[in-house]
Amino acid sequence: MTGHGQGQGSGHGQESGHGIPDGYLDGYARILAAVASTGRRLTREELLARRELGEQAAEAGFGLRALVGAHLAGARVHWPSGASGADAADRVLAAVEQAVDAFAEGYERAQRLAVRQEAAARREFIDDLLYGRSDPGRLAERAERFGLRLSYEHAVAVAEGTVPYDEEDAVPRSVEQALLGRFGDRSVLLTTKAGRLVCVAPGDQGEVLAYFAKRAFAATDGGRVGIGRPQPGPGGVVRSYEEALNVLDLAERLGMDEPVLRAADLLVYPVLTRDRHAMTELVLSTLGPLEAARGGAVPLIETLTAYFDAGCVAAEAARRLSLSVRALTYRLERIHRLTGADPADPVHRYTLQTAVIGARLLDWPEKPF
């Protein structure tokens, strides 16, 4: 809805009090006079006409407060001359109440319809924005309505919690209120998609996404946030959004514990998986022999993962695996014998670690090639 307006093409003639055109009070004085003389209530046709005028006033952008004020002022100006007694005055006031109520009902009905239409338009725009399904020029035009200028760079952050969220849920609303309270209107779009919170911000306002990540992490009771890199143009939002989703997927696959992950810090992983065939060959040739071990390859891959994550410090890796250092050392020796690659050798270590990362990204050996 637009704000309080004057002369917005309503076609209702001159203004009455409160800046409201006289046309929105059409038939009002006649109703008051008829009620004062007969004591009747408003007819069905009269109530319908008031509702229609209320809808028209809402569509024209006039405020309800000013419209009610105009009706009260109109009742004072057009008070029937014969309604001087208490009974007659009571009948007129009852008619005023009926007329205003019907008018407000039509006004509110039009507002609810406008809200639904606005929500539908917003959802359609968000879908097109995040999936890149619309013509870039048309999308840029629609984006300005929602405060975005797609000719600039934008970055996207995506937060996920333990449960899916909808725009009307308390968590997205609390995060949005926190952002508005901290930054005001900075051309930021906050929404939900596929149960996740999504924040789109100008690419040069990294502090907005950092604060969003902080608030989203707290509001989701320890969820995880992925942040894409700033990308230019109408398609930049799609690319940054996809990067943020890929970061969350990587975090899940690799068991990363960090609550906030940035695509810019994890560029090595998409590079490693870009050639899936080459990565598959590396995993099989390097780690395939581990399947011959008693218990299979999984325990030994978990051992390598803990060893590399601990900076190749055996004592720390053993602690993470709840093993003795001797048991960990035995496993590393077993890996050396089976694969021919020594985890303690810097030359072999790079190949093993890359193969372990590839295995985790490709879900091997849980999903055989």
C-alpha positions as CSV (number, residue, x, y, z in Angstrom):
1,M,0.0,0.0,0.0
2,T,1.1,3.6,-0.6
3,G,1.1,6.2,2.1
4,H,-1.5,8.8,2.8
5,G,-2.2,10.4,-0.6
6,Q,-3.9,13.4,-2.1
7,G,-5.2,13.6,-5.6
8,Q,-4.2,10.1,-6.6
9,G,-6.5,9.8,-9.5
10,S,-9.4,8.5,-7.5
11,G,-12.0,10.4,-9.5
12,H,-14.0,11.3,-6.4
13,G,-14.1,15.0,-6.8
14,Q,-13.3,17.8,-4.4
15,E,-11.8,17.2,-1.0
16,S,-13.8,17.1,2.2
17,G,-12.3,17.4,5.6
18,H,-9.1,15.6,6.5
19,G,-7.9,15.8,2.9
20,I,-10.4,13.1,1.8
21,P,-12.2,13.6,-1.6
22,D,-16.0,14.1,-1.2
23,G,-16.7,11.0,-3.3
24,Y,-15.8,8.7,-0.5
25,L,-18.7,10.1,1.4
26,D,-21.2,9.6,-1.4
27,G,-24.7,8.9,-0.1
28,Y,-23.6,9.4,3.5
29,A,-25.7,12.5,4.3
30,R,-28.7,10.9,2.6
31,I,-28.3,7.8,4.8
32,L,-28.2,9.8,8.0
33,A,-31.3,11.8,7.1
34,A,-33.3,8.7,6.2
35,V,-32.3,7.0,9.4
36,A,-33.2,10.0,11.5
37,S,-36.6,10.2,10.0
38,T,-37.5,6.5,9.9
39,G,-35.3,4.9,12.5
40,R,-34.3,2.1,10.1
41,R,-30.9,0.5,9.8
42,L,-28.8,0.7,6.7
43,T,-30.0,-1.5,3.9
44,R,-27.9,-4.3,2.3
45,E,-27.3,-2.1,-0.8
46,E,-26.1,0.8,1.4
47,L,-23.7,-1.4,3.3
48,L,-22.4,-2.9,0.1
49,A,-21.8,0.6,-1.3
50,R,-19.9,1.7,1.8
51,R,-17.7,-1.4,1.6
52,E,-16.9,-0.7,-2.1
53,L,-16.0,2.9,-1.3
54,G,-13.7,1.6,1.5
55,E,-12.0,-0.7,-1.0
56,Q,-11.5,2.2,-3.4
57,A,-10.1,4.4,-0.7
58,A,-7.6,1.7,0.3
59,E,-6.5,1.2,-3.3
60,A,-6.1,4.9,-3.7
61,G,-3.7,5.0,-0.7
62,F,-5.6,7.0,1.8
63,G,-5.1,6.3,5.5
64,L,-7.9,4.8,7.5
65,R,-7.5,7.3,10.4
66,A,-8.1,10.2,8.0
67,L,-11.1,8.4,6.4
68,V,-12.8,7.7,9.8
69,G,-12.1,11.3,10.7
70,A,-13.8,12.5,7.5
71,H,-16.9,10.4,8.3
72,L,-17.1,11.8,11.8
73,A,-16.7,15.3,10.5
74,G,-19.3,14.6,7.8
75,A,-21.7,13.4,10.4
76,R,-21.3,16.7,12.3
77,V,-21.7,18.8,9.1
78,H,-24.7,16.8,7.8
79,W,-26.4,16.1,11.1
80,P,-30.1,15.8,10.3
81,S,-32.0,18.9,11.5
82,G,-34.8,16.8,13.0
83,A,-32.5,14.6,15.0
84,S,-32.5,16.8,18.1
85,G,-34.0,14.3,20.6
86,A,-32.1,11.6,22.5
87,D,-33.7,8.8,20.6
88,A,-33.2,10.4,17.2
89,A,-29.5,11.2,18.0
90,D,-29.0,7.6,19.1
91,R,-30.4,6.4,15.8
92,V,-28.1,8.7,13.8
93,L,-25.0,7.6,15.8
94,A,-26.0,4.0,15.3
95,A,-26.1,4.7,11.5
96,V,-22.7,6.4,11.7
97,E,-21.3,3.3,13.4
98,Q,-22.8,1.0,10.8
99,A,-21.5,3.1,7.9
100,V,-18.0,3.5,9.3
101,D,-17.8,-0.2,10.1
102,A,-18.9,-1.2,6.6
103,F,-16.4,1.3,5.1
104,A,-13.6,0.0,7.3
105,E,-14.5,-3.6,6.4
106,G,-14.1,-2.9,2.7
107,Y,-10.9,-0.9,3.4
108,E,-9.4,-3.8,5.4
109,R,-10.4,-6.4,2.8
110,A,-8.6,-4.4,0.1
111,Q,-5.5,-4.1,2.4
112,R,-5.5,-7.9,3.0
113,L,-5.7,-8.5,-0.7
114,A,-2.9,-6.1,-1.3
115,V,-0.7,-7.7,1.3
116,R,-1.3,-11.2,-0.2
117,Q,-0.5,-9.8,-3.7
118,E,2.6,-8.1,-2.4
119,A,3.7,-11.3,-0.6
120,A,3.1,-13.4,-3.7
121,A,5.1,-10.8,-5.8
122,R,7.9,-10.8,-3.3
123,R,8.1,-14.6,-3.2
124,E,8.1,-14.8,-7.1
125,F,10.8,-12.2,-7.2
126,I,12.9,-14.0,-4.6
127,D,12.6,-17.3,-6.5
128,D,13.6,-15.7,-9.8
129,L,16.4,-13.8,-8.0
130,L,18.0,-16.9,-6.4
131,Y,17.4,-19.2,-9.3
132,G,18.1,-16.8,-12.1
133,R,14.9,-17.7,-14.0
134,S,14.0,-14.2,-15.2
135,D,15.3,-11.9,-17.9
136,P,18.2,-9.9,-16.2
137,G,16.9,-6.5,-17.3
138,R,13.4,-7.2,-16.1
139,L,14.8,-8.7,-12.9
140,A,16.9,-5.6,-12.2
141,E,13.8,-3.4,-12.6
142,R,11.8,-5.6,-10.2
143,A,14.7,-5.6,-7.7
144,E,14.5,-1.8,-7.2
145,R,11.1,-2.2,-5.8
146,F,12.6,-4.3,-3.0
147,G,15.5,-2.0,-2.4
148,L,18.2,-3.9,-4.5
149,R,20.3,-2.4,-7.3
150,L,21.5,-5.4,-9.2
151,S,24.0,-3.5,-11.3
152,Y,26.2,-3.4,-8.2
153,E,28.0,-6.3,-6.5
154,H,26.0,-8.4,-4.0
155,A,26.9,-11.2,-1.6
156,V,24.6,-13.8,-0.1
157,A,24.7,-15.5,3.3
158,V,22.6,-18.6,4.0
159,A,21.9,-19.9,7.5
160,E,20.5,-23.3,8.4
161,G,19.3,-24.6,11.8
162,T,18.1,-27.8,13.2
163,V,14.6,-27.1,11.8
164,P,13.3,-25.5,8.6
165,Y,12.1,-21.8,8.8
166,D,9.4,-19.8,7.1
167,E,9.3,-16.0,6.7
168,E,6.6,-15.7,9.3
169,D,8.5,-17.7,12.0
170,A,9.9,-16.0,15.0
171,V,13.6,-16.7,14.1
172,P,13.7,-14.9,10.7
173,R,11.7,-12.0,12.2
174,S,14.0,-11.6,15.2
175,V,17.1,-11.7,12.9
176,E,15.5,-9.1,10.6
177,Q,14.6,-6.8,13.5
178,A,18.2,-7.0,14.8
179,L,19.6,-6.1,11.3
180,L,17.2,-3.2,10.9
181,G,18.0,-2.0,14.4
182,R,21.7,-2.1,13.8
183,F,22.0,-0.9,10.2
184,G,18.6,0.5,9.2
185,D,17.6,0.4,5.6
186,R,20.8,-0.5,3.7
187,S,19.4,-2.2,0.6
188,V,19.4,-5.6,2.4
189,L,16.9,-8.4,1.6
190,L,16.2,-11.0,4.2
191,T,14.1,-14.0,3.4
192,T,13.8,-17.7,3.6
193,K,14.3,-20.4,1.0
194,A,14.0,-24.2,1.4
195,G,13.8,-23.8,5.2
196,R,17.0,-21.7,5.4
197,L,17.5,-18.0,6.2
198,V,18.9,-16.0,3.3
199,C,20.4,-12.5,3.5
200,V,21.3,-10.5,0.3
201,A,23.5,-7.5,0.9
202,P,25.6,-5.1,-1.2
203,G,29.0,-6.6,-1.8
204,D,30.9,-3.7,-0.1
205,Q,29.0,-4.1,3.1
206,G,30.6,-7.2,4.6
207,E,29.8,-6.0,8.1
208,V,26.1,-6.6,7.4
209,L,26.6,-10.3,6.5
210,A,28.9,-10.8,9.4
211,Y,26.3,-9.4,11.8
212,F,23.6,-11.5,10.1
213,A,25.8,-14.6,10.6
214,K,26.2,-13.7,14.3
215,R,22.5,-13.1,14.9
216,A,21.5,-16.2,12.8
217,F,23.9,-18.4,14.7
218,A,22.4,-17.3,18.0
219,A,18.8,-17.4,16.9
220,T,19.1,-20.9,15.4
221,D,20.6,-22.3,18.6
222,G,23.9,-23.0,17.0
223,G,23.1,-23.4,13.3
224,R,25.7,-22.9,10.6
225,V,26.1,-20.0,8.1
226,G,27.7,-20.1,4.7
227,I,28.7,-16.8,3.0
228,G,29.3,-16.5,-0.7
229,R,31.7,-14.1,-2.4
230,P,30.5,-10.7,-3.7
231,Q,29.5,-11.1,-7.4
232,P,28.5,-8.4,-9.9
233,G,25.4,-7.9,-12.0
234,P,21.9,-9.4,-12.0
235,G,23.4,-12.9,-12.0
236,G,25.7,-12.2,-9.2
237,V,23.1,-12.9,-6.5
238,V,22.6,-16.4,-8.0
239,R,26.3,-17.2,-8.1
240,S,26.9,-16.0,-4.5
241,Y,23.8,-17.9,-3.3
242,E,25.1,-21.1,-4.9
243,E,28.5,-20.6,-3.3
244,A,26.9,-20.2,0.1
245,L,24.9,-23.4,-0.4
246,N,28.0,-25.2,-1.6
247,V,29.9,-24.1,1.5
248,L,27.1,-25.5,3.7
249,D,27.3,-28.8,1.8
250,L,31.1,-29.0,2.1
251,A,30.8,-28.3,5.8
252,E,28.4,-31.2,6.2
253,R,30.5,-33.6,4.1
254,L,33.7,-32.7,5.7
255,G,32.4,-32.5,9.3
256,M,33.6,-28.9,9.8
257,D,32.8,-27.5,13.2
258,E,33.1,-23.8,12.4
259,P,29.7,-21.9,12.7
260,V,30.5,-19.4,9.9
261,L,32.2,-20.5,6.7
262,R,33.2,-18.3,3.8
263,A,33.4,-19.4,0.2
264,A,36.5,-17.3,-0.2
265,D,38.3,-19.4,2.4
266,L,37.4,-22.7,0.9
267,L,38.1,-22.3,-2.8
268,V,40.5,-25.2,-2.8
269,Y,37.7,-27.7,-2.4
270,P,35.8,-26.8,-5.6
271,V,39.1,-27.0,-7.4
272,L,39.7,-30.4,-6.0
273,T,36.3,-31.7,-7.2
274,R,36.2,-29.9,-10.5
275,D,37.6,-33.0,-12.3
276,R,35.6,-35.7,-10.7
277,H,37.2,-38.4,-12.8
278,A,40.7,-37.4,-11.8
279,M,39.7,-37.2,-8.1
280,T,38.1,-40.7,-8.3
281,E,41.3,-42.1,-9.7
282,L,43.4,-40.5,-7.0
283,V,41.1,-41.8,-4.2
284,L,41.1,-45.4,-5.6
285,S,44.8,-45.6,-6.4
286,T,45.8,-44.0,-3.1
287,L,43.3,-45.3,-0.6
288,G,41.8,-48.3,-2.4
289,P,44.3,-50.7,-0.8
290,L,42.9,-49.8,2.6
291,E,39.8,-51.8,1.8
292,A,41.9,-54.9,2.3
293,A,42.4,-54.1,6.0
294,R,40.5,-55.9,8.7
295,G,37.5,-53.7,9.3
296,G,37.7,-52.1,5.9
297,A,38.9,-48.7,4.9
298,V,36.7,-46.5,7.0
299,P,38.5,-46.7,10.3
300,L,41.9,-46.0,8.7
301,I,40.5,-43.0,6.7
302,E,39.1,-41.7,10.0
303,T,42.6,-42.1,11.5
304,L,44.1,-40.1,8.6
305,T,41.5,-37.4,8.9
306,A,42.1,-37.0,12.6
307,Y,45.9,-37.0,12.1
308,F,45.8,-34.3,9.4
309,D,43.2,-32.2,11.3
310,A,45.6,-32.3,14.4
311,G,48.4,-30.9,12.4
312,C,50.1,-34.4,12.2
313,V,50.6,-34.4,15.9
314,A,50.2,-38.0,17.0
315,A,49.3,-37.3,20.6
316,E,46.5,-34.9,19.6
317,A,45.1,-37.2,16.9
318,A,45.1,-40.1,19.4
319,R,43.2,-38.0,21.9
320,R,40.6,-37.0,19.3
321,L,40.1,-40.7,18.4
322,S,40.1,-41.9,22.0
323,L,43.1,-44.1,21.3
324,S,46.5,-44.5,22.8
325,V,49.5,-43.1,21.0
326,R,50.8,-46.6,20.4
327,A,47.5,-47.7,18.8
328,L,47.5,-44.6,16.6
329,T,51.1,-45.3,15.5
330,Y,50.2,-48.8,14.7
331,R,47.3,-47.6,12.4
332,L,49.6,-45.2,10.6
333,E,52.1,-47.9,10.1
334,R,49.4,-50.2,8.8
335,I,48.3,-47.4,6.3
336,H,52.0,-47.1,5.2
337,R,52.3,-50.9,4.5
338,L,49.0,-51.1,2.6
339,T,49.3,-47.9,0.5
340,G,53.0,-47.5,0.2
341,A,52.6,-43.9,1.3
342,D,54.0,-42.8,4.7
343,P,51.7,-40.2,6.5
344,A,54.7,-38.9,8.3
345,D,56.6,-38.2,5.1
346,P,55.9,-34.6,3.8
347,V,56.1,-35.8,0.2
348,H,53.6,-38.6,0.7
349,R,51.5,-36.6,3.2
350,Y,50.1,-34.2,0.5
351,T,48.9,-37.0,-1.7
352,L,47.3,-38.8,1.2
353,Q,45.6,-35.7,2.6
354,T,44.3,-34.8,-0.9
355,A,42.9,-38.3,-1.4
356,V,41.3,-38.2,2.1
357,I,39.6,-34.9,1.3
358,G,38.4,-36.4,-2.0
359,A,37.1,-39.5,-0.3
360,R,35.1,-37.4,2.1
361,L,33.7,-35.2,-0.7
362,L,32.8,-38.2,-2.8
363,D,31.4,-40.2,0.2
364,W,33.8,-43.0,-0.5
365,P,33.8,-45.9,0.5
366,E,30.2,-45.6,1.7
367,K,29.2,-44.9,-1.9
368,P,31.4,-47.2,-4.1
369,F,32.5,-45.8,-7.5
